[in-house]
Amino acid sequence: MGPMKKFILLLMALPILWNCHKALPEQILGIWENTKTCTPEGSCKFPVTTPGAKLTILRNGLALYGDPELQGAEKGKEFHIEYVLHEAGTKSKAPELAFRFLDLGFEIRYVISKVSDVEMELFNPEKNNTETYKRVGVK
C-alpha cells in the first residue's frame, strides 16, 4: 500500500478512534449494581442479596439509589438523589462524585478510582473503602 493510501486510511480511522473515548460525565451515566465493598487490606464484603444495591446515574445531576439490604422504613425504597461531579480542583486531585440524599439530609463523597464500559470503582474516604459496581444497563 502506498504512502498516500496509508495517510487517507489513517485520516478515515482517526474520527472513529477519537469518538471511542467518552468524556467522564458520559462514562458514569447508566445503571450500576454493587458487586463488592473492599477495605484497603483486601477484605471484601459481597452483597447478601442478589442483585446488590442499584445506583442509576441520570443526566442533569439526578440519580436513583436502592439497596435491598436496607431495613425498617427504608426497606425496598428507591431514593431520588442529586449528584455533583467534580472533575478538577478536588482534595484528592482525582475526579469526585458527591451524592446528596436531600430527604435524609446527608451527602456521601466518593473518589472515582476507575470507570469503564463495564465497571466503576468508587473510593469512600470517610469509610476508607472501595465500592465496585458493574454496569447492568443504560439510561
Beta strands, then each sheet from edge to edge (+ up, - down):
strand 1: 30-38
strand 2: 44-45
strand 3: 54-57
strand 4: 62-66
strand 5: 78-86
strand 6: 96-101
strand 7: 106-115
strand 8: 119-124
strand 9: 129-137
sheet 1: 2+ 1- 3+ 4- 5+ 6- 7+ 8- 9+
end
